[in-house]
Amino acid sequence: MLSRTADSLYWLARYVERADFLARIIKATQRLATLPMSYSGTGTEWESALESSGAIAGFRSTRGKAEEASVVDYLAFASDNPSSIRNCIRYARTNARAVRTALTAEMWDAINGAWIDVSRYEPSAQGPSRYDREEISRFCELVKKTSLDYDGSVERTMLRNDAYWFSRLALFVERADNTARILDVKYHVLLPEEEVVGGSVDYFQWTAILRAVSSLTAYNWVYREGIKPWLIAELLLLRQEMPRSLISCYDNISYFLDTIASAYGRKGASQIKAHDVLARLKSLTISDVFKFGLHEFITAFIEDNDRLGEAIAQQYLQ
Amino acid sequence: MAEVSFFNEMTLNDGGIRPVYGRIASWLAATPASLLAARRAQAELLFRRIGITFAVYGDEEGAERLIPFDIIPRMILRSEWNRLEAGLIQRVKALNLFLADIYGPQDIVRAGRIPADLVARNSEFCAKMAGFSVPHDLYVHIAGIDIVRTGEDEFYVLEDNVRTPSGVSYMLENREVMMRLAPDLVADHRVAPVENYPDALLATLRSLAPPHANGEPTIVVLTPGQYNSAYYEHSFLADKLGVELVEGRDLLVEDNVVYMRTTEGEKRVDVIYRRIDDAFLDPRAFRPDSIIGVPGLLDAYRAGNVTLTNAIGTGIADDKAMYTYAPEIIDFYLGEKAILNNVPTWRCREPEALGYVQEHLAELVVKEVNGSGGYGMLVGPHSSKAQLEAFAAKLAKDPHQFIAQPTLALSTTPTLCDAGIAPRHVDLRPFVLSGRNGMKVVPGGLTRVALKEHSLIVNSSQGGGTKDTWVVEDVLFDDRACERPN
């Protein structure tokens, strides 16, 4: 297939996944921010939301204090935030439109329909959002439904060829990045020494993390015990059965890169990199990670994941 | 202007219904206005969902609009169509012979049948194509010929489009939408299908491949990109043909061979159905500022390593000044009388004609010979005094640039407007394919309709819409007596 087509499919999938992640961050933070100060800890939830989505610098240089309404506007709608949800869906559609012939009718419908709906929401002029919480909830649900629609149509209607493999590959590269980013921002509340017997002020922070990666229920099923921060870290880093864990993402990344390599009859830098990262994740236990330093581990992972992205681009997308 | 002076394709002056519209008239009478409006809204939603939009030049970047679709089909009898088809094939065949001659020996000029300076000084003449013979001597593989109707038996060619004509996707999608919105009506009429157009186009493109492709050519559609007004059509066609939709940056030329960049490395390309204008195709050969072209493409083409459809330099055959010579061109190459007439045209380059045009400006339509899309033209009867004066000055300054035609009494067909069903002016663009495997026209084409009352301009960029065009068998409609509404 054309490199440009692969590139567009790749970014289309990444933007849809990113929009979904941002919607979940907003929802989880809203929940956290409605708690009394003494439960939610610091009162800087919206700053964290900005950090987790990599938008803090852009926000600080154009907006004032990180208050709910202006952060929500920035993350959800702002036209000057390249990664606002509205922009993600717009770029997703632009990429989709550039490769219409590589999409099935259902995929196009999912993404074009999403843009028609999302574009009705107007950004404010670098100010607080013009929508109330109820409307923001509806918006976030719409975005979550978009990623479900889109994923569903990819799974159900695409031919199993390189177009499909690149789409799926991109989703897991983006997802690994998102999971790692939220851990990077929140790592301090997950350190074992923070545990306070008999309930912690951090409890709601932990559940907020799990919500942001739609894993709260999954946690309960996997561990069948109360929320423990180190178990959250384990769940999101090293549990194979957790679809958003780093290890699960890399399982998939390696699988799709191998499939592409065998179809094309040629391996390259991206396959080697992916297997390196996967092997490392497989060799570790969560106590190894804490010994190494959770923060250091995650920072190194984000760098590795970025390098993999570059390798994929160089090998296939240019 | 009185309505009565126009040929209404459904309703005769005495109120009788032309038989071919009999069932349409009954359908319109039986369907409440609210239901028609609902159907139209449904059609619009379908188009928007499918993403059939076009961008308007000069509009805010990325703005996409729908071309309004009218759900009342435009009817043509098979016997009428047969005559149109024969005329279209004759005309495009002659234009191909003309182009081979113009870029070769120029017999027609030496025979004195067209003025030498009309070729030599024509900005559409591409010197780089002279003396080089294109595959199978075919230049125009895809043509869109605009036809207007003015009476029961009167059809005229209004314009030839032999560069990169667009609109065929609307012809195809309009039919799909009609089959969804009014399946019984379509079935009742036994409408001649158009859905085989992509197959016919693919066969044409394959037939034009250079010999090295060994019958298994790699074909691509070359688009300027998604901000082009016809991008939807480009992607639609690539999809229906099952070929890659490429942009200039996806292609590269090495040793006069064209390749596309793929995830598996470079892959050789044999046939390019290009939807980029000549001037932007190759920055090394034509406009150096083109960022949508492919450097070195012309050399690869001239080396015979790749086929371009349409060929470069075809613009000289559809230039509005050359148009006026179409009957001579058909006679010269085929020894036949033109089956389809031209609209009577004054060539402003001729002093006598210019004098007439200047005196009758308020009655005439004046067009730039190289204009397109309805831009830069004067519709005399609809212009203010100031507009007429301004145009007269332009005309006096550079008469070579203009032709004039009478304001044609374009036929009308019933159209769903805000105020109900009303007659609106229409034209027709059928698409003619020419390959080594022969020529083909799918029955029908794109009917364009001027949605504004009294307007004669059907271009989508000027508020025109489209209709599905139905070619139907005479036997189904001939025997029905004209029905009068009671």
Contacts between the chains, C-beta under 8 A, distances in Angstrom:
chain1	res1	chain2	res2	distance
A	1	B	244	7.6
A	1	B	262	5.8
A	1	B	263	5.4
A	2	B	244	5.6
A	2	B	246	6.4
A	2	B	250	5.3
A	2	B	260	6.1
A	2	B	261	6.7
A	2	B	262	5.6
A	2	B	263	7.7
A	3	B	250	7.4
A	3	B	261	4.7
A	3	B	262	6.0
A	3	B	263	5.7
A	4	B	246	7.9
A	4	B	247	6.8
A	4	B	249	7.1
A	4	B	250	5.3
A	4	B	261	7.4
A	5	B	244	7.5
A	6	B	263	4.9
A	94	B	226	7.2
A	97	B	51	7.1
A	97	B	226	5.2
A	97	B	231	7.6
A	97	B	235	7.8
A	98	B	225	7.7
A	98	B	226	5.2
A	99	B	245	7.8
A	100	B	51	7.3
A	100	B	232	7.9
A	100	B	235	3.9
A	100	B	236	7.8
A	100	B	239	6.7
A	100	B	245	7.5
A	101	B	235	5.5
A	101	B	238	4.8
A	101	B	239	4.3
A	101	B	244	7.5
A	101	B	245	5.1
A	105	B	50	8.0
A	108	B	51	6.5
A	109	B	49	6.2
A	112	B	49	6.7
A	112	B	51	5.4
A	113	B	49	6.8
A	116	B	48	7.2
A	162	B	263	6.1
A	166	B	263	7.7
A	260	B	263	7.7
A	264	B	263	7.1
A	264	B	264	5.1
A	266	B	264	8.0
A	316	B	263	4.6
A	317	B	263	7.7
A	318	B	261	7.8
